[in-house]
Amino acid sequence: MDTNNNEELSSAVVASLGIVTDMGREALLESFGCLSLFDQKQQDYGPKNIAAFEDKTMNMLATTIRLNDKVQRLLNLLQKQAKDPNSTPNNESIRDSARDVSNYGLILALLEQDKWK
């Protein structure tokens, strides 16, 4: 989705949801990037990549472990950046990791509501 489409969609959603703050609008735009990444990964991996168990609680636990792994990687990237502000990751940006954390949270919410398919 290109930037113009995102901004048009954002304007419609902002009006529909009654979002009034600048940060609310910025978060909405960022959420479009998260959802795009979410959809791309679903196309590549499918839902069984996350929900491999028959038991909902086990699927939620497994997702939480993946979320923790991502948070630990993010902490590592941030610690490296704190030590050397000019350092850049070789393979995954802080933004990529942040989007993954957001998406794992979304997956947990969908699992908890029995909507993950």
Phi and psi restraints in degrees (range 20) as a CNS / XPLOR table:
assign (resid 1 and name C) (resid 2 and name N)
       (resid 2 and name CA) (resid 2 and name C) 1.0 -84.0 20.0 2
assign (resid 2 and name N) (resid 2 and name CA)
       (resid 2 and name C) (resid 3 and name N) 1.0 170.2 20.0 2
assign (resid 2 and name C) (resid 3 and name N)
       (resid 3 and name CA) (resid 3 and name C) 1.0 -62.3 20.0 2
assign (resid 3 and name N) (resid 3 and name CA)
       (resid 3 and name C) (resid 4 and name N) 1.0 -41.6 20.0 2
assign (resid 3 and name C) (resid 4 and name N)
       (resid 4 and name CA) (resid 4 and name C) 1.0 -61.7 20.0 2
assign (resid 4 and name N) (resid 4 and name CA)
       (resid 4 and name C) (resid 5 and name N) 1.0 -43.8 20.0 2
assign (resid 4 and name C) (resid 5 and name N)
       (resid 5 and name CA) (resid 5 and name C) 1.0 -63.2 20.0 2
assign (resid 5 and name N) (resid 5 and name CA)
       (resid 5 and name C) (resid 6 and name N) 1.0 -40.6 20.0 2
assign (resid 5 and name C) (resid 6 and name N)
       (resid 6 and name CA) (resid 6 and name C) 1.0 -60.2 20.0 2
assign (resid 6 and name N) (resid 6 and name CA)
       (resid 6 and name C) (resid 7 and name N) 1.0 -43.7 20.0 2
assign (resid 6 and name C) (resid 7 and name N)
       (resid 7 and name CA) (resid 7 and name C) 1.0 -68.7 20.0 2
assign (resid 7 and name N) (resid 7 and name CA)
       (resid 7 and name C) (resid 8 and name N) 1.0 -38.2 20.0 2
assign (resid 7 and name C) (resid 8 and name N)
       (resid 8 and name CA) (resid 8 and name C) 1.0 -64.9 20.0 2
assign (resid 8 and name N) (resid 8 and name CA)
       (resid 8 and name C) (resid 9 and name N) 1.0 -46.7 20.0 2
assign (resid 8 and name C) (resid 9 and name N)
       (resid 9 and name CA) (resid 9 and name C) 1.0 -62.6 20.0 2
assign (resid 9 and name N) (resid 9 and name CA)
       (resid 9 and name C) (resid 10 and name N) 1.0 -42.4 20.0 2
assign (resid 9 and name C) (resid 10 and name N)
       (resid 10 and name CA) (resid 10 and name C) 1.0 -59.0 20.0 2
assign (resid 10 and name N) (resid 10 and name CA)
       (resid 10 and name C) (resid 11 and name N) 1.0 -44.5 20.0 2
assign (resid 10 and name C) (resid 11 and name N)
       (resid 11 and name CA) (resid 11 and name C) 1.0 -60.0 20.0 2
assign (resid 11 and name N) (resid 11 and name CA)
       (resid 11 and name C) (resid 12 and name N) 1.0 -42.3 20.0 2
assign (resid 11 and name C) (resid 12 and name N)
       (resid 12 and name CA) (resid 12 and name C) 1.0 -66.2 20.0 2
assign (resid 12 and name N) (resid 12 and name CA)
       (resid 12 and name C) (resid 13 and name N) 1.0 -42.3 20.0 2
assign (resid 12 and name C) (resid 13 and name N)
       (resid 13 and name CA) (resid 13 and name C) 1.0 -69.4 20.0 2
assign (resid 13 and name N) (resid 13 and name CA)
       (resid 13 and name C) (resid 14 and name N) 1.0 -40.9 20.0 2
assign (resid 13 and name C) (resid 14 and name N)
       (resid 14 and name CA) (resid 14 and name C) 1.0 -56.7 20.0 2
assign (resid 14 and name N) (resid 14 and name CA)
       (resid 14 and name C) (resid 15 and name N) 1.0 -46.3 20.0 2
assign (resid 14 and name C) (resid 15 and name N)
       (resid 15 and name CA) (resid 15 and name C) 1.0 -65.8 20.0 2
assign (resid 15 and name N) (resid 15 and name CA)
       (resid 15 and name C) (resid 16 and name N) 1.0 -43.1 20.0 2
assign (resid 15 and name C) (resid 16 and name N)
       (resid 16 and name CA) (resid 16 and name C) 1.0 -64.4 20.0 2
assign (resid 16 and name N) (resid 16 and name CA)
       (resid 16 and name C) (resid 17 and name N) 1.0 -41.2 20.0 2
assign (resid 16 and name C) (resid 17 and name N)
       (resid 17 and name CA) (resid 17 and name C) 1.0 -90.1 20.0 2
assign (resid 17 and name N) (resid 17 and name CA)
       (resid 17 and name C) (resid 18 and name N) 1.0 -9.8 20.0 2
assign (resid 17 and name C) (resid 18 and name N)
       (resid 18 and name CA) (resid 18 and name C) 1.0 71.9 20.0 2
assign (resid 18 and name N) (resid 18 and name CA)
       (resid 18 and name C) (resid 19 and name N) 1.0 32.3 20.0 2
assign (resid 18 and name C) (resid 19 and name N)
       (resid 19 and name CA) (resid 19 and name C) 1.0 -72.4 20.0 2
assign (resid 19 and name N) (resid 19 and name CA)
       (resid 19 and name C) (resid 20 and name N) 1.0 128.4 20.0 2
assign (resid 19 and name C) (resid 20 and name N)
       (resid 20 and name CA) (resid 20 and name C) 1.0 -117.1 20.0 2
assign (resid 20 and name N) (resid 20 and name CA)
       (resid 20 and name C) (resid 21 and name N) 1.0 -19.5 20.0 2
assign (resid 20 and name C) (resid 21 and name N)
       (resid 21 and name CA) (resid 21 and name C) 1.0 -91.8 20.0 2
assign (resid 21 and name N) (resid 21 and name CA)
       (resid 21 and name C) (resid 22 and name N) 1.0 154.3 20.0 2
assign (resid 21 and name C) (resid 22 and name N)
       (resid 22 and name CA) (resid 22 and name C) 1.0 -60.8 20.0 2
assign (resid 22 and name N) (resid 22 and name CA)
       (resid 22 and name C) (resid 23 and name N) 1.0 -40.8 20.0 2
assign (resid 22 and name C) (resid 23 and name N)
       (resid 23 and name CA) (resid 23 and name C) 1.0 -68.5 20.0 2
assign (resid 23 and name N) (resid 23 and name CA)
       (resid 23 and name C) (resid 24 and name N) 1.0 -33.8 20.0 2
assign (resid 23 and name C) (resid 24 and name N)
       (resid 24 and name CA) (resid 24 and name C) 1.0 -61.3 20.0 2
assign (resid 24 and name N) (resid 24 and name CA)
       (resid 24 and name C) (resid 25 and name N) 1.0 -42.5 20.0 2
assign (resid 24 and name C) (resid 25 and name N)
       (resid 25 and name CA) (resid 25 and name C) 1.0 -67.8 20.0 2
assign (resid 25 and name N) (resid 25 and name CA)
       (resid 25 and name C) (resid 26 and name N) 1.0 -40.8 20.0 2
assign (resid 25 and name C) (resid 26 and name N)
       (resid 26 and name CA) (resid 26 and name C) 1.0 -64.5 20.0 2
assign (resid 26 and name N) (resid 26 and name CA)
       (resid 26 and name C) (resid 27 and name N) 1.0 -41.4 20.0 2
assign (resid 26 and name C) (resid 27 and name N)
       (resid 27 and name CA) (resid 27 and name C) 1.0 -63.5 20.0 2
assign (resid 27 and name N) (resid 27 and name CA)
       (resid 27 and name C) (resid 28 and name N) 1.0 -37.8 20.0 2
assign (resid 27 and name C) (resid 28 and name N)
       (resid 28 and name CA) (resid 28 and name C) 1.0 -62.5 20.0 2
assign (resid 28 and name N) (resid 28 and name CA)
       (resid 28 and name C) (resid 29 and name N) 1.0 -46.1 20.0 2
assign (resid 28 and name C) (resid 29 and name N)
       (resid 29 and name CA) (resid 29 and name C) 1.0 -60.7 20.0 2
assign (resid 29 and name N) (resid 29 and name CA)
       (resid 29 and name C) (resid 30 and name N) 1.0 -42.7 20.0 2
assign (resid 29 and name C) (resid 30 and name N)
       (resid 30 and name CA) (resid 30 and name C) 1.0 -64.6 20.0 2
assign (resid 30 and name N) (resid 30 and name CA)
       (resid 30 and name C) (resid 31 and name N) 1.0 -36.3 20.0 2
assign (resid 30 and name C) (resid 31 and name N)
       (resid 31 and name CA) (resid 31 and name C) 1.0 -63.3 20.0 2
assign (resid 31 and name N) (resid 31 and name CA)
       (resid 31 and name C) (resid 32 and name N) 1.0 -29.6 20.0 2
assign (resid 31 and name C) (resid 32 and name N)
       (resid 32 and name CA) (resid 32 and name C) 1.0 -61.8 20.0 2
assign (resid 32 and name N) (resid 32 and name CA)
       (resid 32 and name C) (resid 33 and name N) 1.0 -40.9 20.0 2
assign (resid 32 and name C) (resid 33 and name N)
       (resid 33 and name CA) (resid 33 and name C) 1.0 -64.0 20.0 2
assign (resid 33 and name N) (resid 33 and name CA)
       (resid 33 and name C) (resid 34 and name N) 1.0 -40.7 20.0 2
assign (resid 33 and name C) (resid 34 and name N)
       (resid 34 and name CA) (resid 34 and name C) 1.0 -62.1 20.0 2
assign (resid 34 and name N) (resid 34 and name CA)
       (resid 34 and name C) (resid 35 and name N) 1.0 -45.5 20.0 2
assign (resid 34 and name C) (resid 35 and name N)
       (resid 35 and name CA) (resid 35 and name C) 1.0 -67.2 20.0 2
assign (resid 35 and name N) (resid 35 and name CA)
       (resid 35 and name C) (resid 36 and name N) 1.0 -35.6 20.0 2
assign (resid 35 and name C) (resid 36 and name N)
       (resid 36 and name CA) (resid 36 and name C) 1.0 -63.9 20.0 2
assign (resid 36 and name N) (resid 36 and name CA)
       (resid 36 and name C) (resid 37 and name N) 1.0 -46.0 20.0 2
assign (resid 36 and name C) (resid 37 and name N)
       (resid 37 and name CA) (resid 37 and name C) 1.0 -61.9 20.0 2
assign (resid 37 and name N) (resid 37 and name CA)
       (resid 37 and name C) (resid 38 and name N) 1.0 -44.0 20.0 2
assign (resid 37 and name C) (resid 38 and name N)
       (resid 38 and name CA) (resid 38 and name C) 1.0 -54.1 20.0 2
assign (resid 38 and name N) (resid 38 and name CA)
       (resid 38 and name C) (resid 39 and name N) 1.0 -49.2 20.0 2
assign (resid 38 and name C) (resid 39 and name N)
       (resid 39 and name CA) (resid 39 and name C) 1.0 -65.9 20.0 2
assign (resid 39 and name N) (resid 39 and name CA)
       (resid 39 and name C) (resid 40 and name N) 1.0 -40.7 20.0 2
assign (resid 39 and name C) (resid 40 and name N)
       (resid 40 and name CA) (resid 40 and name C) 1.0 -60.4 20.0 2
assign (resid 40 and name N) (resid 40 and name CA)
       (resid 40 and name C) (resid 41 and name N) 1.0 -43.0 20.0 2
assign (resid 40 and name C) (resid 41 and name N)
       (resid 41 and name CA) (resid 41 and name C) 1.0 -69.7 20.0 2
assign (resid 41 and name N) (resid 41 and name CA)
       (resid 41 and name C) (resid 42 and name N) 1.0 -33.9 20.0 2
assign (resid 41 and name C) (resid 42 and name N)
       (resid 42 and name CA) (resid 42 and name C) 1.0 -63.9 20.0 2
assign (resid 42 and name N) (resid 42 and name CA)
       (resid 42 and name C) (resid 43 and name N) 1.0 -38.3 20.0 2
assign (resid 42 and name C) (resid 43 and name N)
       (resid 43 and name CA) (resid 43 and name C) 1.0 -64.8 20.0 2
assign (resid 43 and name N) (resid 43 and name CA)
       (resid 43 and name C) (resid 44 and name N) 1.0 -38.5 20.0 2
assign (resid 43 and name C) (resid 44 and name N)
       (resid 44 and name CA) (resid 44 and name C) 1.0 -76.3 20.0 2
assign (resid 44 and name N) (resid 44 and name CA)
       (resid 44 and name C) (resid 45 and name N) 1.0 -43.8 20.0 2
assign (resid 44 and name C) (resid 45 and name N)
       (resid 45 and name CA) (resid 45 and name C) 1.0 -110.3 20.0 2
assign (resid 45 and name N) (resid 45 and name CA)
       (resid 45 and name C) (resid 46 and name N) 1.0 -27.0 20.0 2
assign (resid 45 and name C) (resid 46 and name N)
       (resid 46 and name CA) (resid 46 and name C) 1.0 74.9 20.0 2
assign (resid 46 and name N) (resid 46 and name CA)
       (resid 46 and name C) (resid 47 and name N) 1.0 171.4 20.0 2
assign (resid 46 and name C) (resid 47 and name N)
       (resid 47 and name CA) (resid 47 and name C) 1.0 -73.1 20.0 2
assign (resid 47 and name N) (resid 47 and name CA)
       (resid 47 and name C) (resid 48 and name N) 1.0 -26.5 20.0 2
assign (resid 47 and name C) (resid 48 and name N)
       (resid 48 and name CA) (resid 48 and name C) 1.0 -70.0 20.0 2
assign (resid 48 and name N) (resid 48 and name CA)
       (resid 48 and name C) (resid 49 and name N) 1.0 -15.2 20.0 2
assign (resid 48 and name C) (resid 49 and name N)
       (resid 49 and name CA) (resid 49 and name C) 1.0 -61.5 20.0 2
assign (resid 49 and name N) (resid 49 and name CA)
       (resid 49 and name C) (resid 50 and name N) 1.0 -31.6 20.0 2
assign (resid 49 and name C) (resid 50 and name N)
       (resid 50 and name CA) (resid 50 and name C) 1.0 -97.1 20.0 2
assign (resid 50 and name N) (resid 50 and name CA)
       (resid 50 and name C) (resid 51 and name N) 1.0 -51.4 20.0 2
assign (resid 50 and name C) (resid 51 and name N)
       (resid 51 and name CA) (resid 51 and name C) 1.0 -98.6 20.0 2
assign (resid 51 and name N) (resid 51 and name CA)
       (resid 51 and name C) (resid 52 and name N) 1.0 71.8 20.0 2
assign (resid 51 and name C) (resid 52 and name N)
       (resid 52 and name CA) (resid 52 and name C) 1.0 -84.9 20.0 2
assign (resid 52 and name N) (resid 52 and name CA)
       (resid 52 and name C) (resid 53 and name N) 1.0 -14.0 20.0 2
assign (resid 52 and name C) (resid 53 and name N)
       (resid 53 and name CA) (resid 53 and name C) 1.0 -99.8 20.0 2
assign (resid 53 and name N) (resid 53 and name CA)
       (resid 53 and name C) (resid 54 and name N) 1.0 158.2 20.0 2
assign (resid 53 and name C) (resid 54 and name N)
       (resid 54 and name CA) (resid 54 and name C) 1.0 -78.7 20.0 2
assign (resid 54 and name N) (resid 54 and name CA)
       (resid 54 and name C) (resid 55 and name N) 1.0 -20.7 20.0 2
assign (resid 54 and name C) (resid 55 and name N)
       (resid 55 and name CA) (resid 55 and name C) 1.0 -92.8 20.0 2
assign (resid 55 and name N) (resid 55 and name CA)
       (resid 55 and name C) (resid 56 and name N) 1.0 125.4 20.0 2
assign (resid 55 and name C) (resid 56 and name N)
       (resid 56 and name CA) (resid 56 and name C) 1.0 -57.4 20.0 2
assign (resid 56 and name N) (resid 56 and name CA)
       (resid 56 and name C) (resid 57 and name N) 1.0 -45.5 20.0 2
assign (resid 56 and name C) (resid 57 and name N)
       (resid 57 and name CA) (resid 57 and name C) 1.0 -62.5 20.0 2
assign (resid 57 and name N) (resid 57 and name CA)
       (resid 57 and name C) (resid 58 and name N) 1.0 -40.5 20.0 2
assign (resid 57 and name C) (resid 58 and name N)
       (resid 58 and name CA) (resid 58 and name C) 1.0 -65.0 20.0 2
assign (resid 58 and name N) (resid 58 and name CA)
       (resid 58 and name C) (resid 59 and name N) 1.0 -39.6 20.0 2
assign (resid 58 and name C) (resid 59 and name N)
       (resid 59 and name CA) (resid 59 and name C) 1.0 -64.0 20.0 2
assign (resid 59 and name N) (resid 59 and name CA)
       (resid 59 and name C) (resid 60 and name N) 1.0 -39.6 20.0 2
assign (resid 59 and name C) (resid 60 and name N)
       (resid 60 and name CA) (resid 60 and name C) 1.0 -67.7 20.0 2
assign (resid 60 and name N) (resid 60 and name CA)
       (resid 60 and name C) (resid 61 and name N) 1.0 -40.1 20.0 2
assign (resid 60 and name C) (resid 61 and name N)
       (resid 61 and name CA) (resid 61 and name C) 1.0 -63.1 20.0 2
assign (resid 61 and name N) (resid 61 and name CA)
       (resid 61 and name C) (resid 62 and name N) 1.0 -45.7 20.0 2
assign (resid 61 and name C) (resid 62 and name N)
       (resid 62 and name CA) (resid 62 and name C) 1.0 -61.8 20.0 2
assign (resid 62 and name N) (resid 62 and name CA)
       (resid 62 and name C) (resid 63 and name N) 1.0 -39.6 20.0 2
assign (resid 62 and name C) (resid 63 and name N)
       (resid 63 and name CA) (resid 63 and name C) 1.0 -66.9 20.0 2
assign (resid 63 and name N) (resid 63 and name CA)
       (resid 63 and name C) (resid 64 and name N) 1.0 -38.5 20.0 2
assign (resid 63 and name C) (resid 64 and name N)
       (resid 64 and name CA) (resid 64 and name C) 1.0 -64.6 20.0 2
assign (resid 64 and name N) (resid 64 and name CA)
       (resid 64 and name C) (resid 65 and name N) 1.0 -37.1 20.0 2
assign (resid 64 and name C) (resid 65 and name N)
       (resid 65 and name CA) (resid 65 and name C) 1.0 -64.3 20.0 2
assign (resid 65 and name N) (resid 65 and name CA)
       (resid 65 and name C) (resid 66 and name N) 1.0 -43.4 20.0 2
assign (resid 65 and name C) (resid 66 and name N)
       (resid 66 and name CA) (resid 66 and name C) 1.0 -62.6 20.0 2
assign (resid 66 and name N) (resid 66 and name CA)
       (resid 66 and name C) (resid 67 and name N) 1.0 -40.5 20.0 2
assign (resid 66 and name C) (resid 67 and name N)
       (resid 67 and name CA) (resid 67 and name C) 1.0 -60.9 20.0 2
assign (resid 67 and name N) (resid 67 and name CA)
       (resid 67 and name C) (resid 68 and name N) 1.0 -44.3 20.0 2
assign (resid 67 and name C) (resid 68 and name N)
       (resid 68 and name CA) (resid 68 and name C) 1.0 -62.3 20.0 2
assign (resid 68 and name N) (resid 68 and name CA)
       (resid 68 and name C) (resid 69 and name N) 1.0 -42.0 20.0 2
assign (resid 68 and name C) (resid 69 and name N)
       (resid 69 and name CA) (resid 69 and name C) 1.0 -57.5 20.0 2
assign (resid 69 and name N) (resid 69 and name CA)
       (resid 69 and name C) (resid 70 and name N) 1.0 -43.6 20.0 2
assign (resid 69 and name C) (resid 70 and name N)
       (resid 70 and name CA) (resid 70 and name C) 1.0 -66.1 20.0 2
assign (resid 70 and name N) (resid 70 and name CA)
       (resid 70 and name C) (resid 71 and name N) 1.0 -41.4 20.0 2
assign (resid 70 and name C) (resid 71 and name N)
       (resid 71 and name CA) (resid 71 and name C) 1.0 -62.7 20.0 2
assign (resid 71 and name N) (resid 71 and name CA)
       (resid 71 and name C) (resid 72 and name N) 1.0 -41.7 20.0 2
assign (resid 71 and name C) (resid 72 and name N)
       (resid 72 and name CA) (resid 72 and name C) 1.0 -62.6 20.0 2
assign (resid 72 and name N) (resid 72 and name CA)
       (resid 72 and name C) (resid 73 and name N) 1.0 -40.5 20.0 2
assign (resid 72 and name C) (resid 73 and name N)
       (resid 73 and name CA) (resid 73 and name C) 1.0 -64.2 20.0 2
assign (resid 73 and name N) (resid 73 and name CA)
       (resid 73 and name C) (resid 74 and name N) 1.0 -41.1 20.0 2
assign (resid 73 and name C) (resid 74 and name N)
       (resid 74 and name CA) (resid 74 and name C) 1.0 -63.3 20.0 2
assign (resid 74 and name N) (resid 74 and name CA)
       (resid 74 and name C) (resid 75 and name N) 1.0 -42.3 20.0 2
assign (resid 74 and name C) (resid 75 and name N)
       (resid 75 and name CA) (resid 75 and name C) 1.0 -59.6 20.0 2
assign (resid 75 and name N) (resid 75 and name CA)
       (resid 75 and name C) (resid 76 and name N) 1.0 -41.3 20.0 2
assign (resid 75 and name C) (resid 76 and name N)
       (resid 76 and name CA) (resid 76 and name C) 1.0 -61.5 20.0 2
assign (resid 76 and name N) (resid 76 and name CA)
       (resid 76 and name C) (resid 77 and name N) 1.0 -45.7 20.0 2
assign (resid 76 and name C) (resid 77 and name N)
       (resid 77 and name CA) (resid 77 and name C) 1.0 -61.5 20.0 2
assign (resid 77 and name N) (resid 77 and name CA)
       (resid 77 and name C) (resid 78 and name N) 1.0 -42.4 20.0 2
assign (resid 77 and name C) (resid 78 and name N)
       (resid 78 and name CA) (resid 78 and name C) 1.0 -68.2 20.0 2
assign (resid 78 and name N) (resid 78 and name CA)
       (resid 78 and name C) (resid 79 and name N) 1.0 -37.1 20.0 2
assign (resid 78 and name C) (resid 79 and name N)
       (resid 79 and name CA) (resid 79 and name C) 1.0 -65.3 20.0 2
assign (resid 79 and name N) (resid 79 and name CA)
       (resid 79 and name C) (resid 80 and name N) 1.0 -41.1 20.0 2
assign (resid 79 and name C) (resid 80 and name N)
       (resid 80 and name CA) (resid 80 and name C) 1.0 -62.4 20.0 2
assign (resid 80 and name N) (resid 80 and name CA)
       (resid 80 and name C) (resid 81 and name N) 1.0 -41.9 20.0 2
assign (resid 80 and name C) (resid 81 and name N)
       (resid 81 and name CA) (resid 81 and name C) 1.0 -67.5 20.0 2
assign (resid 81 and name N) (resid 81 and name CA)
       (resid 81 and name C) (resid 82 and name N) 1.0 -35.1 20.0 2
assign (resid 81 and name C) (resid 82 and name N)
       (resid 82 and name CA) (resid 82 and name C) 1.0 -65.2 20.0 2
assign (resid 82 and name N) (resid 82 and name CA)
       (resid 82 and name C) (resid 83 and name N) 1.0 -37.4 20.0 2
assign (resid 82 and name C) (resid 83 and name N)
       (resid 83 and name CA) (resid 83 and name C) 1.0 -73.0 20.0 2
assign (resid 83 and name N) (resid 83 and name CA)
       (resid 83 and name C) (resid 84 and name N) 1.0 -37.3 20.0 2
assign (resid 83 and name C) (resid 84 and name N)
       (resid 84 and name CA) (resid 84 and name C) 1.0 -139.7 20.0 2
assign (resid 84 and name N) (resid 84 and name CA)
       (resid 84 and name C) (resid 85 and name N) 1.0 96.0 20.0 2
assign (resid 84 and name C) (resid 85 and name N)
       (resid 85 and name CA) (resid 85 and name C) 1.0 -58.8 20.0 2
assign (resid 85 and name N) (resid 85 and name CA)
       (resid 85 and name C) (resid 86 and name N) 1.0 -18.6 20.0 2
assign (resid 85 and name C) (resid 86 and name N)
       (resid 86 and name CA) (resid 86 and name C) 1.0 -89.6 20.0 2
assign (resid 86 and name N) (resid 86 and name CA)
       (resid 86 and name C) (resid 87 and name N) 1.0 -4.3 20.0 2
assign (resid 86 and name C) (resid 87 and name N)
       (resid 87 and name CA) (resid 87 and name C) 1.0 -74.7 20.0 2
assign (resid 87 and name N) (resid 87 and name CA)
       (resid 87 and name C) (resid 88 and name N) 1.0 144.6 20.0 2
assign (resid 87 and name C) (resid 88 and name N)
       (resid 88 and name CA) (resid 88 and name C) 1.0 -130.8 20.0 2
assign (resid 88 and name N) (resid 88 and name CA)
       (resid 88 and name C) (resid 89 and name N) 1.0 141.0 20.0 2
assign (resid 88 and name C) (resid 89 and name N)
       (resid 89 and name CA) (resid 89 and name C) 1.0 -64.4 20.0 2
assign (resid 89 and name N) (resid 89 and name CA)
       (resid 89 and name C) (resid 90 and name N) 1.0 150.4 20.0 2
assign (resid 89 and name C) (resid 90 and name N)
       (resid 90 and name CA) (resid 90 and name C) 1.0 -82.0 20.0 2
assign (resid 90 and name N) (resid 90 and name CA)
       (resid 90 and name C) (resid 91 and name N) 1.0 -32.5 20.0 2
assign (resid 90 and name C) (resid 91 and name N)
       (resid 91 and name CA) (resid 91 and name C) 1.0 -123.8 20.0 2
assign (resid 91 and name N) (resid 91 and name CA)
       (resid 91 and name C) (resid 92 and name N) 1.0 -29.2 20.0 2
assign (resid 91 and name C) (resid 92 and name N)
       (resid 92 and name CA) (resid 92 and name C) 1.0 -143.8 20.0 2
assign (resid 92 and name N) (resid 92 and name CA)
       (resid 92 and name C) (resid 93 and name N) 1.0 127.9 20.0 2
assign (resid 92 and name C) (resid 93 and name N)
       (resid 93 and name CA) (resid 93 and name C) 1.0 -79.6 20.0 2
assign (resid 93 and name N) (resid 93 and name CA)
       (resid 93 and name C) (resid 94 and name N) 1.0 165.0 20.0 2
assign (resid 93 and name C) (resid 94 and name N)
       (resid 94 and name CA) (resid 94 and name C) 1.0 -61.4 20.0 2
assign (resid 94 and name N) (resid 94 and name CA)
       (resid 94 and name C) (resid 95 and name N) 1.0 -39.6 20.0 2
assign (resid 94 and name C) (resid 95 and name N)
       (resid 95 and name CA) (resid 95 and name C) 1.0 -62.2 20.0 2
assign (resid 95 and name N) (resid 95 and name CA)
       (resid 95 and name C) (resid 96 and name N) 1.0 -43.6 20.0 2
assign (resid 95 and name C) (resid 96 and name N)
       (resid 96 and name CA) (resid 96 and name C) 1.0 -58.2 20.0 2
assign (resid 96 and name N) (resid 96 and name CA)
       (resid 96 and name C) (resid 97 and name N) 1.0 -45.4 20.0 2
assign (resid 96 and name C) (resid 97 and name N)
       (resid 97 and name CA) (resid 97 and name C) 1.0 -64.6 20.0 2
assign (resid 97 and name N) (resid 97 and name CA)
       (resid 97 and name C) (resid 98 and name N) 1.0 -41.1 20.0 2
assign (resid 97 and name C) (resid 98 and name N)
       (resid 98 and name CA) (resid 98 and name C) 1.0 -62.3 20.0 2
assign (resid 98 and name N) (resid 98 and name CA)
       (resid 98 and name C) (resid 99 and name N) 1.0 -40.4 20.0 2
assign (resid 98 and name C) (resid 99 and name N)
       (resid 99 and name CA) (resid 99 and name C) 1.0 -64.9 20.0 2
assign (resid 99 and name N) (resid 99 and name CA)
       (resid 99 and name C) (resid 100 and name N) 1.0 -39.0 20.0 2
assign (resid 99 and name C) (resid 100 and name N)
       (resid 100 and name CA) (resid 100 and name C) 1.0 -63.2 20.0 2
assign (resid 100 and name N) (resid 100 and name CA)
       (resid 100 and name C) (resid 101 and name N) 1.0 -42.0 20.0 2
assign (resid 100 and name C) (resid 101 and name N)
       (resid 101 and name CA) (resid 101 and name C) 1.0 -60.2 20.0 2
assign (resid 101 and name N) (resid 101 and name CA)
       (resid 101 and name C) (resid 102 and name N) 1.0 -45.9 20.0 2
assign (resid 101 and name C) (resid 102 and name N)
       (resid 102 and name CA) (resid 102 and name C) 1.0 -58.9 20.0 2
assign (resid 102 and name N) (resid 102 and name CA)
       (resid 102 and name C) (resid 103 and name N) 1.0 -44.8 20.0 2
assign (resid 102 and name C) (resid 103 and name N)
       (resid 103 and name CA) (resid 103 and name C) 1.0 -68.5 20.0 2
assign (resid 103 and name N) (resid 103 and name CA)
       (resid 103 and name C) (resid 104 and name N) 1.0 -34.9 20.0 2
assign (resid 103 and name C) (resid 104 and name N)
       (resid 104 and name CA) (resid 104 and name C) 1.0 -64.7 20.0 2
assign (resid 104 and name N) (resid 104 and name CA)
       (resid 104 and name C) (resid 105 and name N) 1.0 -36.4 20.0 2
assign (resid 104 and name C) (resid 105 and name N)
       (resid 105 and name CA) (resid 105 and name C) 1.0 -62.5 20.0 2
assign (resid 105 and name N) (resid 105 and name CA)
       (resid 105 and name C) (resid 106 and name N) 1.0 -41.0 20.0 2
assign (resid 105 and name C) (resid 106 and name N)
       (resid 106 and name CA) (resid 106 and name C) 1.0 -64.3 20.0 2
assign (resid 106 and name N) (resid 106 and name CA)
       (resid 106 and name C) (resid 107 and name N) 1.0 -42.2 20.0 2
assign (resid 106 and name C) (resid 107 and name N)
       (resid 107 and name CA) (resid 107 and name C) 1.0 -60.9 20.0 2
assign (resid 107 and name N) (resid 107 and name CA)
       (resid 107 and name C) (resid 108 and name N) 1.0 -44.2 20.0 2
assign (resid 107 and name C) (resid 108 and name N)
       (resid 108 and name CA) (resid 108 and name C) 1.0 -58.9 20.0 2
assign (resid 108 and name N) (resid 108 and name CA)
       (resid 108 and name C) (resid 109 and name N) 1.0 -43.3 20.0 2
assign (resid 108 and name C) (resid 109 and name N)
       (resid 109 and name CA) (resid 109 and name C) 1.0 -63.2 20.0 2
assign (resid 109 and name N) (resid 109 and name CA)
       (resid 109 and name C) (resid 110 and name N) 1.0 -41.4 20.0 2
assign (resid 109 and name C) (resid 110 and name N)
       (resid 110 and name CA) (resid 110 and name C) 1.0 -66.7 20.0 2
assign (resid 110 and name N) (resid 110 and name CA)
       (resid 110 and name C) (resid 111 and name N) 1.0 -40.9 20.0 2
assign (resid 110 and name C) (resid 111 and name N)
       (resid 111 and name CA) (resid 111 and name C) 1.0 -61.6 20.0 2
assign (resid 111 and name N) (resid 111 and name CA)
       (resid 111 and name C) (resid 112 and name N) 1.0 -45.2 20.0 2
assign (resid 111 and name C) (resid 112 and name N)
       (resid 112 and name CA) (resid 112 and name C) 1.0 -61.7 20.0 2
assign (resid 112 and name N) (resid 112 and name CA)
       (resid 112 and name C) (resid 113 and name N) 1.0 -33.0 20.0 2
assign (resid 112 and name C) (resid 113 and name N)
       (resid 113 and name CA) (resid 113 and name C) 1.0 -91.1 20.0 2
assign (resid 113 and name N) (resid 113 and name CA)
       (resid 113 and name C) (resid 114 and name N) 1.0 7.4 20.0 2
assign (resid 113 and name C) (resid 114 and name N)
       (resid 114 and name CA) (resid 114 and name C) 1.0 59.0 20.0 2
assign (resid 114 and name N) (resid 114 and name CA)
       (resid 114 and name C) (resid 115 and name N) 1.0 34.3 20.0 2
assign (resid 114 and name C) (resid 115 and name N)
       (resid 115 and name CA) (resid 115 and name C) 1.0 -105.8 20.0 2
assign (resid 115 and name N) (resid 115 and name CA)
       (resid 115 and name C) (resid 116 and name N) 1.0 -4.1 20.0 2
assign (resid 115 and name C) (resid 116 and name N)
       (resid 116 and name CA) (resid 116 and name C) 1.0 -78.0 20.0 2
assign (resid 116 and name N) (resid 116 and name CA)
       (resid 116 and name C) (resid 117 and name N) 1.0 122.2 20.0 2
